[in-house]
Amino acid sequence: MKLYRKDKEASITGSVAELQAIRNKLTDLNTSEKLHLFFDANGSANPYEKLEATLTVELGSGPACLHLDDQHGLILTGNKESVEVFSSFFDFEENSISGNHLHWDECCDPTYTAAETISLVVSVT
């Protein structure tokens, strides 16, 4: 499973099972904990600039916002409802083929996605 990024854009790729596992972890997230998702940072980042090793998710207030922190990498914060909507973009059917993908920031109502969020594509490999 890989987490690619550019300055204002990111992409998570993985098998259906891996993406479903992320979905389950996101829906089970409690307000008192941070979720650290780990990715393979080896290999080529092409056509992106970099492979990230982690995505940190923390419940807070307001719509979900994916942003880059120079010291901690990619971070997603948002209220429980927004993070649950975010998790739905990892819910691919078992028969999904490689290349099936969803654009989280383009599909969501602004109620759930902050205007300043980094663009994210979730895709099956």
N, C-alpha and C positions, 0 to 999 in steps of 0.2 A: 504494500500500500504506500502511495506516495502523496506528498503535499508539495506542490509546486507553487512558486510565487514570483510575481513582478511587484513593482511599487504599489500599484492600485488594483491588483488582480491576483487571484489564487485559484488553484484547482486541486481537488482531492480525487485520486483515482484508486480503485481497488476492486476486488471481486465482490459479487453480490453479498456473500457471507460476511466479508470484512465491513462493507458499508452498512449492512444490517446490524452488526455488532456496535458500530458507532451510534446508530440510531437508538439502540437499546440503552447504551450508556447515557446518552443525552436525555432520554425520557426519564431515566432513573435518578437524574442529578438532583441533589438536595441543596437548599439554600446555604448550608454551612460548609460546603465543600467546593473545592476546585477540581475540575476534571482535566487531566493531562492525557491527551491522545498522542501516541507515538507513531512515527512514520519512518520508512526507510529513506535515509538521506544520501545513499550511495548511488552513483551513476550519473547520467546526463540529465540536466534540468531543461534541455531544449524542448520547446521553444520559449520556456520561461527563463528567468535569470538565476534562480536558486531553488534548491530543495530544502525544505524546512524539516526539522526532526520532530517538532512538537506543535500542537495546537492546544492552548489552554482555554477552557470554558468556565466561566464564573457567572452565577446568577446575580442579577442586580436589578436595576429599575429601567424602565423605558424599553423601546424596541431594540432588537438584537443588532449589534454593531461588531463587525469583524474589522480589526485594525492591527497595524504592525507596531510593535514596540521594539526598539533597537536592541534592548538587552534581553527580552524574553520571547521574541518571535511573534507569531500570530496569536491573537487573543480575541475571543468572542465573549462579549458581555451582553446581557439583556434579561428582561423579566422572564419568569418561568414559561408563560404562554408563548412568548416570542422564540425562546429556545426550543420549545416543543414544535413550533411551526418549522424552525430551522431543521430539526431532526427529521421531519417528514421528507426532506429532500435526499435522505439516505435510504429511503424505503423503496428499493427496486424489487421487482418480482423475480423469482428464482430463474425464470427462463429469459431474463434480460440478456442481451448480447453485448459484446464488447463495443464500446462507442456510445451506448445509450447514456444520456446525460441530462442533467437539469441545471438551470441557471437560477440559483437561489435569489439573488438580489433583483433579478428581472421579473420574477414571478410573484413576489410578495407584495401585499398591501403595505403602505407606509406605517400602518399600525404595528406591524411586526418587524420591519426593517428600517434601520436608521438611514437617513439620507447620505451620511458620510461613510457608510460601510464600504469596505473593499469588495469588489466583485468576486463571486465564487461560483465555480462550475464543479459539480459532483458527477463523476462518470465511472462507468463500469469498464474494467480492463479485461 
